[in-house]
């Protein structure tokens, strides 16, 4: 194809060269010819199709890692967005309320916020103690503090659910891809021993097929690593907000029930 383009450039120089410089038509024609050449001889799907059975297994595994990672990324992104919005709304409602019972009745509207779960755990412990004490006083503030601590741990585990898979994908995918590449290169060089040609052209297709596995591993790992670091930062922020809220709630309970 490129030879044909060269002939066309020689036959029609006046139509393609203006004022001694290549025209836009000149570059466009060369680009189209290059695209046809690449599309014919170096199509990515063709390389994948011609790859070995083991290379296909590696690519399928990496595709599974990538699909599951993207599903977790989208799900957690939406979940953290809802948690952040509802946390701000819950804090505003909590600080404007005059009674803990009013906050308790409104908690269902903020179930995505980890602070709502922390408050419910503390409220249940406070309610149990108040019902047993005649003067509506608390028997043990330590028990309330332990309830808050357990709730914070539970909410943190809920926020971290699925995030560990992103870390596993980010760390394992490049090595899985590298394994496929190494095996593909070994197969390519083994084929060279039975080939009549001993030049680089004999092993170039096999090496190109093998390198696809490394590219696939990197493509699966990079989004997972970026998302993992982003979500980890979100979890740290929400965890610190839970700790601050726990201290604020303990102070409020101690002032009103001691």
N, C-alpha and C positions, 0 to 999 in steps of 0.2 A: 504493500500500500504506500509506504513512504517512497519507494522508487517511482511509483506512478505520480506522486505529488511532485517529485523532483523533475520529472519529464514535463509536467504541466507548467512548472515555474520557468522552465527553459523555453517552452513553446509560446507562452503568453507573458513575457516580461513587462510589456507595456501596460497590461491590465493590473498587474500586481505591484509594480514599483513606480512610485510617484516621486519625482524630483530626486532620484538616486537613493531614497530610503524605503525600506519595506513598508507597505501600506497595511491597514487594518485587515484587509482581505487576505493578505499574505499570512499574517499570524493566525487568523481564524482558520484558514485552510490547513495550516500545519497542526493546529490544535485538534481539529476534527480528525485528521489522519492519525494523530497519536492516540486519540480516544478509541478509534476503531482498532488500532493495533493492540492496545491494552485490553480492550474488551474481548478481543479474539483469543489472545495468547495468555493473558495473565489475570483472568477473571478470578476473584476471590472465592466464589462459590465452586468454581471448577477445582481450585486447589484443595478446598475442603473435601469435595467429593472424591478426589483422587488420593486422599491421604489414607494411611493405614488404618486397620480396624482399631488398634490401640489408640491412635491419635483421635479417632472419632469418639471413642469412649471418654477420653480426656476432655474433649470439647463439649460433649454432652454433660459431663459432670460440672464443668465450669459454667455452662449455661444454666444448669439447675441452681448452682450457688448464686449466680447473678439474679435470676428471677426471684428466688426467695429473698435475697437481700433487698431488691427493689420493692418487693411487697412489704417487707418490714420497714423500710425507709418511709414509704408513703403512709403506712398505718401509724407509725410512731410520730411522724411529722404532724399529722392531723390530731393525734392524741395529745401531744405536747402543746399544740396551739389551743386546744379546748381547755387543757389544764391551766395554762397561764391566764387565759381570759377569765375562767371561773374562779381562780384563786384571787384575782384582783377584786372581782365582784363579791366573793365571800368575805374577804377582809373588810370591805366597805360595809357590808351588811352587819358583820359581827360587831364592829366598832360603833355602829349606830343603834344597835339593839340595847334595850334596857334589861332584858332578862335572858338567861340562858335557854329557857324553854322556847322563846321566840326563835332563837338561832337554831335550836333542834328541829323545830317544825319546818324550817326553811332549808334544811340540809339536803333534801332530795333534789332540789334544783341545782345543786353544786356537786353532784356525785363524781364528776370528773376531776374535781380539785382534791389534791391530797390533804389539804387542810380540813376539809369536811370530814374525811375519815378519821383524822386525828381528833377533831372535836367530838365526834360521836363516841369514840372510845373513852375519852375523859368524861363525857356526860353520863355514860352508862355507869361508870365507877362512882361518880358523884351521886347519882340517883340512888344507887344501892346503899351507900353509906347514909344518906340523908333519911331514907325510909326507916333505917334501923335506929337512928338517933332521935330522941324526942325533941330536942331543941334545934333541929335542922342544922346541926353542926357536923363537921367532918371528923371522923375518927382518925384517919391517917392521910396526911398529904403525900406521904411517901408512896402509898398505893396509887394515888392519882398520877404521880410522876412516873411510876412504872407503867401504868396504862398508856400514858402519852408516849413513852419510849417504845413500847411494843408496837403501838400504832404507827409511829414514824418508821420503824424498821419494816413493817408490813407494806406501807405505802411506797417506801423506797424500792422494795423488791418488785412491787407492781410496776413502777416506772422503769425499772431495769429489764423487765421481761422482753426478751427478743433482741436486746442490744448486744448481748454476748455473741450472737450469731454473726453480727457485723464484724466484730473483732476477729472471729475465727475466719471469716471470708477474706478479710484484709490480709491476714497473716498467711493463710494456707494457699490461696488461689495462685499467687506467683510461683510457688514451688510446684503446685500441680501442673501449671503450664510449662514450667521448666522441665519437669519430668517428661511430659509429652514431647518437648523439643529434643531432649537428649535421645530419647528412644527413636524419634524420627530421623535424627542425624545418623544414628547407628545403622538404621535400616538403609538410609541413602548410601552410606559408605560400603555396606555389605553388597548392595546392588552394583556398586562400581567394580567389585571384583569379578563379577560375571559379565560386565559390559565390555564391548569391543572398544569403546572410547575411554580414555583416561584423562580427559580434560575436565575443567570445572563445569562445562556445560552438561556433563553427564550426571553430576550430583546436585546442580543448582535447583532443579525442580523439587527434589526431595527435601533439600534444606529449606526452601521456601515454604513447603507444606509444613515442615516441622516448626518453623518460627511462628506460624499462626497460633500454635498453642501458647507460646509465651505472650503474644499480643492479647489473646483471650484472657489469660490469667491476670494480666495487668488491668485490662478493661473491667474485670470483675472486682479487682481489689481496690482500685482507686476510689470509686464512689462509696464503697463500704467503709473505707478508712476515714474519708471526709465526714460521712454521716455519723460514724461512731464517735468521733471527737466532738461533733456538734451536739449530739444527744447527751454525751457525757457531761458537757458543760451545762446543758439544760437541767440534768438531774442534780448537779451540784447546786444550782441556783434554787431549785424547788426544795432540796433537802435543807438548805440554810433557812429558807422561809418557814419550813416546818419546825425547825429548832427555835426560831424566833417566836413563832406563834405559840409553841408549847410553853415557853417562858412567860409570854404575855398572859396566856390562859391561867397558868399556875398563880401568877401574881393576882389576877382577878379573883380566882377562887379563894385564895388565902385571905384577901381583904373582906370578902363577903360571907365566908363560912367559918372563919376561925373565931 
